Amino acid sequence: MKTREDLTLSGLVHDLNNVFQTLVDAADLLAGDPRYAKLSAAILRSVERGKNIAAGIQAGTGADTPFEQILGNAIAFVEDSLEAGRGPEITFACDVEPGIELGGHWAWERVLINLFLNAMRAMPSGGTIQVCARSTGEYIQIVVRDEGSGIAPGLLDRLFQPHVTSASSGGSSGLGLHIVETIVKEDGGYVRAINRTDARGAEFTITLPPRAQAIPARAS
Protein backbone atom coordinates (compact mmCIF):
# COMPACT_ATOMS: atom_id res chain seq x y z
CA MET A 1 0.00 0.00 0.00
CA LYS A 2 1.30 3.44 -0.92
CA THR A 3 1.93 5.95 1.83
CA ARG A 4 1.35 9.69 1.65
CA GLU A 5 5.07 10.12 0.99
CA ASP A 6 4.82 7.79 -2.03
CA LEU A 7 2.15 10.09 -3.52
CA THR A 8 4.20 13.28 -3.28
CA LEU A 9 5.89 14.78 -6.31
CA SER A 10 9.12 12.97 -5.41
CA GLY A 11 7.28 9.65 -5.39
CA LEU A 12 5.67 10.35 -8.75
CA VAL A 13 9.04 11.32 -10.26
CA HIS A 14 10.43 8.02 -8.96
CA ASP A 15 7.62 6.12 -10.68
CA LEU A 16 8.18 8.06 -13.90
CA ASN A 17 11.85 7.15 -13.86
CA ASN A 18 10.82 3.48 -13.76
CA VAL A 19 8.74 4.06 -16.89
CA PHE A 20 11.66 5.85 -18.53
CA GLN A 21 13.94 2.91 -17.80
CA THR A 22 11.54 0.54 -19.58
CA LEU A 23 11.65 2.82 -22.63
CA VAL A 24 15.46 2.90 -22.48
CA ASP A 25 15.57 -0.92 -22.44
CA ALA A 26 13.22 -1.05 -25.45
CA ALA A 27 15.31 1.55 -27.32
CA ASP A 28 18.47 -0.45 -26.63
CA LEU A 29 16.86 -3.51 -28.22
CA LEU A 30 15.84 -1.50 -31.28
CA ALA A 31 19.37 -0.12 -31.60
CA GLY A 32 20.62 -3.60 -32.47
CA ASP A 33 18.72 -3.45 -35.78
CA PRO A 34 20.13 -0.90 -38.28
CA ARG A 35 16.61 -0.30 -39.61
CA TYR A 36 15.58 1.17 -36.27
CA ALA A 37 18.76 2.96 -35.24
CA LYS A 38 17.30 6.45 -35.83
CA LEU A 39 14.09 5.54 -34.04
CA SER A 40 16.07 4.20 -31.08
CA ALA A 41 18.09 7.43 -30.87
CA ALA A 42 14.89 9.51 -31.01
CA ILE A 43 13.36 7.47 -28.16
CA LEU A 44 16.48 7.87 -26.02
CA ARG A 45 16.54 11.64 -26.59
CA SER A 46 12.86 11.86 -25.63
CA VAL A 47 13.49 9.83 -22.48
CA GLU A 48 16.32 12.16 -21.53
CA ARG A 49 14.04 15.17 -22.04
CA GLY A 50 11.35 13.50 -19.94
CA LYS A 51 13.80 12.94 -17.11
CA ASN A 52 14.99 16.54 -17.30
CA ILE A 53 11.43 17.89 -17.33
CA ALA A 54 10.50 15.78 -14.30
CA ALA A 55 13.62 16.95 -12.46
CA GLY A 56 12.91 20.56 -13.44
CA ILE A 57 9.33 20.43 -12.18
CA GLN A 58 10.53 18.87 -8.93
CA ALA A 59 13.15 21.56 -8.47
CA GLY A 60 10.75 24.43 -9.26
CA THR A 61 11.55 27.57 -11.23
CA GLY A 62 15.02 27.48 -12.72
CA ALA A 63 17.54 30.07 -13.75
CA ASP A 64 17.03 32.31 -16.77
CA THR A 65 17.67 30.46 -20.02
CA PRO A 66 18.24 31.93 -23.50
CA PHE A 67 15.12 31.66 -25.62
CA GLU A 68 17.20 30.25 -28.48
CA GLN A 69 18.05 27.24 -26.29
CA ILE A 70 14.43 26.72 -25.23
CA LEU A 71 13.31 26.95 -28.85
CA GLY A 72 16.01 24.55 -30.02
CA ASN A 73 14.97 21.94 -27.45
CA ALA A 74 11.30 22.24 -28.42
CA ILE A 75 12.09 21.89 -32.12
CA ALA A 76 14.28 18.85 -31.41
CA PHE A 77 11.37 17.23 -29.55
CA VAL A 78 9.04 17.79 -32.50
CA GLU A 79 11.57 16.45 -34.98
CA ASP A 80 12.06 13.32 -32.86
CA SER A 81 8.29 12.80 -32.60
CA LEU A 82 8.06 13.04 -36.39
CA GLU A 83 10.88 10.50 -36.73
CA ALA A 84 9.12 8.11 -34.36
CA GLY A 85 5.69 8.50 -35.94
CA ARG A 86 6.68 9.04 -39.58
CA GLY A 87 4.67 12.26 -39.55
CA PRO A 88 4.33 14.96 -42.22
CA GLU A 89 7.30 16.99 -43.40
CA ILE A 90 7.50 20.02 -41.10
CA THR A 91 10.08 22.79 -41.40
CA PHE A 92 10.79 25.67 -39.05
CA ALA A 93 11.54 29.29 -39.97
CA CYS A 94 12.87 31.14 -36.91
CA ASP A 95 13.59 34.83 -36.43
CA VAL A 96 14.67 35.35 -32.82
CA GLU A 97 16.19 38.49 -31.38
CA PRO A 98 19.33 37.62 -29.38
CA GLY A 99 19.38 38.22 -25.64
CA ILE A 100 15.85 37.13 -24.71
CA GLU A 101 15.84 34.97 -21.57
CA LEU A 102 13.02 33.17 -19.78
CA GLY A 103 12.94 31.44 -16.40
CA GLY A 104 11.49 27.99 -15.77
CA HIS A 105 12.65 26.78 -19.16
CA TRP A 106 10.97 23.36 -18.87
CA ALA A 107 7.61 25.12 -18.66
CA TRP A 108 8.45 27.24 -21.69
CA GLU A 109 9.48 24.20 -23.68
CA ARG A 110 6.02 22.82 -22.94
CA VAL A 111 4.45 26.05 -24.23
CA LEU A 112 6.32 25.85 -27.53
CA ILE A 113 5.87 22.10 -27.92
CA ASN A 114 2.11 22.38 -27.45
CA LEU A 115 1.90 25.23 -29.98
CA PHE A 116 4.02 23.24 -32.44
CA LEU A 117 1.93 20.07 -32.03
CA ASN A 118 -1.22 22.13 -32.55
CA ALA A 119 0.29 23.54 -35.75
CA MET A 120 1.28 20.07 -36.96
CA ARG A 121 -2.26 18.75 -36.51
CA ALA A 122 -3.49 21.69 -38.59
CA MET A 123 -1.02 20.76 -41.37
CA PRO A 124 -1.51 17.01 -42.02
CA SER A 125 0.20 17.36 -45.40
CA GLY A 126 3.16 19.25 -43.93
CA GLY A 127 4.23 22.87 -44.02
CA THR A 128 6.30 25.51 -42.27
CA ILE A 129 6.01 26.72 -38.68
CA GLN A 130 7.26 30.28 -38.24
CA VAL A 131 8.59 31.47 -34.88
CA CYS A 132 9.44 35.10 -34.13
CA ALA A 133 10.59 36.56 -30.82
CA ARG A 134 11.22 40.22 -30.00
CA SER A 135 11.90 42.31 -26.90
CA THR A 136 10.98 46.00 -26.74
CA GLY A 137 12.21 46.57 -23.20
CA GLU A 138 8.60 46.93 -22.09
CA TYR A 139 7.51 43.45 -23.08
CA ILE A 140 8.61 40.24 -24.79
CA GLN A 141 6.56 39.03 -27.73
CA ILE A 142 6.67 35.49 -29.14
CA VAL A 143 4.71 34.68 -32.30
CA VAL A 144 4.05 31.19 -33.73
CA ARG A 145 2.41 30.90 -37.16
CA ASP A 146 1.33 27.86 -39.15
CA GLU A 147 0.10 27.22 -42.68
CA GLY A 148 -2.94 25.15 -41.76
CA SER A 149 -6.64 25.61 -42.33
CA GLY A 150 -7.01 28.27 -39.64
CA ILE A 151 -9.31 28.40 -36.61
CA ALA A 152 -13.08 28.17 -36.96
CA PRO A 153 -14.54 31.59 -36.02
CA GLY A 154 -16.84 30.00 -33.45
CA LEU A 155 -13.84 28.59 -31.57
CA LEU A 156 -11.66 31.68 -31.34
CA ASP A 157 -13.24 33.01 -28.14
CA ARG A 158 -12.96 29.71 -26.26
CA LEU A 159 -9.93 28.10 -27.86
CA PHE A 160 -7.91 28.09 -24.61
CA GLN A 161 -10.62 26.46 -22.51
CA PRO A 162 -10.01 22.84 -21.42
CA HIS A 163 -11.07 20.13 -23.89
CA VAL A 164 -11.90 22.59 -26.67
CA THR A 165 -10.53 21.44 -30.01
CA SER A 166 -11.35 21.70 -33.69
CA ALA A 167 -11.94 19.28 -36.52
CA SER A 168 -8.56 20.23 -37.98
CA SER A 169 -6.76 19.02 -34.83
CA GLY A 170 -8.00 15.46 -34.73
CA GLY A 171 -6.43 13.26 -32.07
CA SER A 172 -6.03 16.14 -29.64
CA SER A 173 -7.37 16.05 -26.08
CA GLY A 174 -8.02 19.77 -26.24
CA LEU A 175 -5.68 20.43 -23.30
CA GLY A 176 -2.55 21.63 -25.10
CA LEU A 177 -3.65 25.22 -25.66
CA HIS A 178 -5.14 25.38 -22.16
CA ILE A 179 -1.71 24.41 -20.79
CA VAL A 180 -0.15 27.14 -22.93
CA GLU A 181 -2.46 29.81 -21.50
CA THR A 182 -2.01 28.53 -17.92
CA ILE A 183 1.80 28.83 -18.08
CA VAL A 184 1.70 32.20 -19.84
CA LYS A 185 -0.70 33.63 -17.25
CA GLU A 186 1.48 32.34 -14.40
CA ASP A 187 4.20 34.51 -15.95
CA GLY A 188 2.01 37.61 -15.92
CA GLY A 189 1.46 37.49 -19.66
CA TYR A 190 -1.33 36.71 -22.08
CA VAL A 191 -1.79 34.77 -25.31
CA ARG A 192 -4.15 35.41 -28.19
CA ALA A 193 -4.99 33.50 -31.35
CA ILE A 194 -6.11 34.87 -34.72
CA ASN A 195 -6.42 33.68 -38.29
CA ARG A 196 -3.65 35.04 -40.47
CA THR A 197 -4.54 37.76 -42.94
CA ASP A 198 -1.26 37.59 -44.87
CA ALA A 199 -1.51 33.88 -45.63
CA ARG A 200 -3.40 30.69 -44.83
CA GLY A 201 -3.21 29.43 -41.24
CA ALA A 202 -3.34 30.55 -37.63
CA GLU A 203 -1.17 32.87 -35.55
CA PHE A 204 -0.55 32.68 -31.78
CA THR A 205 0.98 35.70 -30.04
CA ILE A 206 2.38 35.56 -26.49
CA THR A 207 3.09 38.85 -24.74
CA LEU A 208 5.13 38.81 -21.53
CA PRO A 209 6.73 41.25 -19.12
CA PRO A 210 10.52 41.39 -19.57
CA ARG A 211 12.62 38.59 -18.04
CA ALA A 212 9.55 36.45 -17.37
CA GLN A 213 9.83 33.81 -14.68
CA ALA A 214 7.61 30.87 -15.55
CA ILE A 215 6.52 28.34 -12.94
CA PRO A 216 6.04 24.84 -14.38
CA ALA A 217 2.32 24.06 -14.51
CA ARG A 218 1.08 20.81 -13.03
CA ALA A 219 -1.24 20.09 -15.94
CA SER A 220 0.03 17.68 -18.61
C-alpha positions as CSV (number, residue, x, y, z in Angstrom):
1,M,0.0,0.0,0.0
2,K,1.3,3.4,-0.9
3,T,1.9,5.9,1.8
4,R,1.3,9.7,1.7
5,E,5.1,10.1,1.0
6,D,4.8,7.8,-2.0
7,L,2.1,10.1,-3.5
8,T,4.2,13.3,-3.3
9,L,5.9,14.8,-6.3
10,S,9.1,13.0,-5.4
11,G,7.3,9.7,-5.4
12,L,5.7,10.3,-8.7
13,V,9.0,11.3,-10.3
14,H,10.4,8.0,-9.0
15,D,7.6,6.1,-10.7
16,L,8.2,8.1,-13.9
17,N,11.8,7.2,-13.9
18,N,10.8,3.5,-13.8
19,V,8.7,4.1,-16.9
20,F,11.7,5.8,-18.5
21,Q,13.9,2.9,-17.8
22,T,11.5,0.5,-19.6
23,L,11.7,2.8,-22.6
24,V,15.5,2.9,-22.5
25,D,15.6,-0.9,-22.4
26,A,13.2,-1.0,-25.4
27,A,15.3,1.5,-27.3
28,D,18.5,-0.4,-26.6
29,L,16.9,-3.5,-28.2
30,L,15.8,-1.5,-31.3
31,A,19.4,-0.1,-31.6
32,G,20.6,-3.6,-32.5
33,D,18.7,-3.5,-35.8
34,P,20.1,-0.9,-38.3
35,R,16.6,-0.3,-39.6
36,Y,15.6,1.2,-36.3
37,A,18.8,3.0,-35.2
38,K,17.3,6.4,-35.8
39,L,14.1,5.5,-34.0
40,S,16.1,4.2,-31.1
41,A,18.1,7.4,-30.9
42,A,14.9,9.5,-31.0
43,I,13.4,7.5,-28.2
44,L,16.5,7.9,-26.0
45,R,16.5,11.6,-26.6
46,S,12.9,11.9,-25.6
47,V,13.5,9.8,-22.5
48,E,16.3,12.2,-21.5
49,R,14.0,15.2,-22.0
50,G,11.4,13.5,-19.9
51,K,13.8,12.9,-17.1
52,N,15.0,16.5,-17.3
53,I,11.4,17.9,-17.3
54,A,10.5,15.8,-14.3
55,A,13.6,16.9,-12.5
56,G,12.9,20.6,-13.4
57,I,9.3,20.4,-12.2
58,Q,10.5,18.9,-8.9
59,A,13.2,21.6,-8.5
60,G,10.8,24.4,-9.3
61,T,11.5,27.6,-11.2
62,G,15.0,27.5,-12.7
63,A,17.5,30.1,-13.8
64,D,17.0,32.3,-16.8
65,T,17.7,30.5,-20.0
66,P,18.2,31.9,-23.5
67,F,15.1,31.7,-25.6
68,E,17.2,30.3,-28.5
69,Q,18.0,27.2,-26.3
70,I,14.4,26.7,-25.2
71,L,13.3,27.0,-28.9
72,G,16.0,24.5,-30.0
73,N,15.0,21.9,-27.5
74,A,11.3,22.2,-28.4
75,I,12.1,21.9,-32.1
76,A,14.3,18.8,-31.4
77,F,11.4,17.2,-29.5
78,V,9.0,17.8,-32.5
79,E,11.6,16.4,-35.0
80,D,12.1,13.3,-32.9
81,S,8.3,12.8,-32.6
82,L,8.1,13.0,-36.4
83,E,10.9,10.5,-36.7
84,A,9.1,8.1,-34.4
85,G,5.7,8.5,-35.9
86,R,6.7,9.0,-39.6
87,G,4.7,12.3,-39.5
88,P,4.3,15.0,-42.2
89,E,7.3,17.0,-43.4
90,I,7.5,20.0,-41.1
91,T,10.1,22.8,-41.4
92,F,10.8,25.7,-39.0
93,A,11.5,29.3,-40.0
94,C,12.9,31.1,-36.9
95,D,13.6,34.8,-36.4
96,V,14.7,35.3,-32.8
97,E,16.2,38.5,-31.4
98,P,19.3,37.6,-29.4
99,G,19.4,38.2,-25.6
100,I,15.8,37.1,-24.7
101,E,15.8,35.0,-21.6
102,L,13.0,33.2,-19.8
103,G,12.9,31.4,-16.4
104,G,11.5,28.0,-15.8
105,H,12.6,26.8,-19.2
106,W,11.0,23.4,-18.9
107,A,7.6,25.1,-18.7
108,W,8.5,27.2,-21.7
109,E,9.5,24.2,-23.7
110,R,6.0,22.8,-22.9
111,V,4.5,26.0,-24.2
112,L,6.3,25.8,-27.5
113,I,5.9,22.1,-27.9
114,N,2.1,22.4,-27.4
115,L,1.9,25.2,-30.0
116,F,4.0,23.2,-32.4
117,L,1.9,20.1,-32.0
118,N,-1.2,22.1,-32.6
119,A,0.3,23.5,-35.8
120,M,1.3,20.1,-37.0
121,R,-2.3,18.8,-36.5
122,A,-3.5,21.7,-38.6
123,M,-1.0,20.8,-41.4
124,P,-1.5,17.0,-42.0
125,S,0.2,17.4,-45.4
126,G,3.2,19.2,-43.9
127,G,4.2,22.9,-44.0
128,T,6.3,25.5,-42.3
129,I,6.0,26.7,-38.7
130,Q,7.3,30.3,-38.2
131,V,8.6,31.5,-34.9
132,C,9.4,35.1,-34.1
133,A,10.6,36.6,-30.8
134,R,11.2,40.2,-30.0
135,S,11.9,42.3,-26.9
136,T,11.0,46.0,-26.7
137,G,12.2,46.6,-23.2
138,E,8.6,46.9,-22.1
139,Y,7.5,43.5,-23.1
140,I,8.6,40.2,-24.8
141,Q,6.6,39.0,-27.7
142,I,6.7,35.5,-29.1
143,V,4.7,34.7,-32.3
144,V,4.0,31.2,-33.7
145,R,2.4,30.9,-37.2
146,D,1.3,27.9,-39.1
147,E,0.1,27.2,-42.7
148,G,-2.9,25.1,-41.8
149,S,-6.6,25.6,-42.3
150,G,-7.0,28.3,-39.6
151,I,-9.3,28.4,-36.6
152,A,-13.1,28.2,-37.0
153,P,-14.5,31.6,-36.0
154,G,-16.8,30.0,-33.5
155,L,-13.8,28.6,-31.6
156,L,-11.7,31.7,-31.3
157,D,-13.2,33.0,-28.1
158,R,-13.0,29.7,-26.3
159,L,-9.9,28.1,-27.9
160,F,-7.9,28.1,-24.6
161,Q,-10.6,26.5,-22.5
162,P,-10.0,22.8,-21.4
163,H,-11.1,20.1,-23.9
164,V,-11.9,22.6,-26.7
165,T,-10.5,21.4,-30.0
166,S,-11.3,21.7,-33.7
167,A,-11.9,19.3,-36.5
168,S,-8.6,20.2,-38.0
169,S,-6.8,19.0,-34.8
170,G,-8.0,15.5,-34.7
171,G,-6.4,13.3,-32.1
172,S,-6.0,16.1,-29.6
173,S,-7.4,16.0,-26.1
174,G,-8.0,19.8,-26.2
175,L,-5.7,20.4,-23.3
176,G,-2.6,21.6,-25.1
177,L,-3.7,25.2,-25.7
178,H,-5.1,25.4,-22.2
179,I,-1.7,24.4,-20.8
180,V,-0.2,27.1,-22.9
181,E,-2.5,29.8,-21.5
182,T,-2.0,28.5,-17.9
183,I,1.8,28.8,-18.1
184,V,1.7,32.2,-19.8
185,K,-0.7,33.6,-17.3
186,E,1.5,32.3,-14.4
187,D,4.2,34.5,-15.9
188,G,2.0,37.6,-15.9
189,G,1.5,37.5,-19.7
190,Y,-1.3,36.7,-22.1
191,V,-1.8,34.8,-25.3
192,R,-4.2,35.4,-28.2
193,A,-5.0,33.5,-31.4
194,I,-6.1,34.9,-34.7
195,N,-6.4,33.7,-38.3
196,R,-3.7,35.0,-40.5
197,T,-4.5,37.8,-42.9
198,D,-1.3,37.6,-44.9
199,A,-1.5,33.9,-45.6
200,R,-3.4,30.7,-44.8
201,G,-3.2,29.4,-41.2
202,A,-3.3,30.6,-37.6
203,E,-1.2,32.9,-35.5
204,F,-0.5,32.7,-31.8
205,T,1.0,35.7,-30.0
206,I,2.4,35.6,-26.5
207,T,3.1,38.9,-24.7
208,L,5.1,38.8,-21.5
209,P,6.7,41.2,-19.1
210,P,10.5,41.4,-19.6
211,R,12.6,38.6,-18.0
212,A,9.6,36.5,-17.4
213,Q,9.8,33.8,-14.7
214,A,7.6,30.9,-15.5
215,I,6.5,28.3,-12.9
216,P,6.0,24.8,-14.4
217,A,2.3,24.1,-14.5
218,R,1.1,20.8,-13.0
219,A,-1.2,20.1,-15.9
220,S,0.0,17.7,-18.6
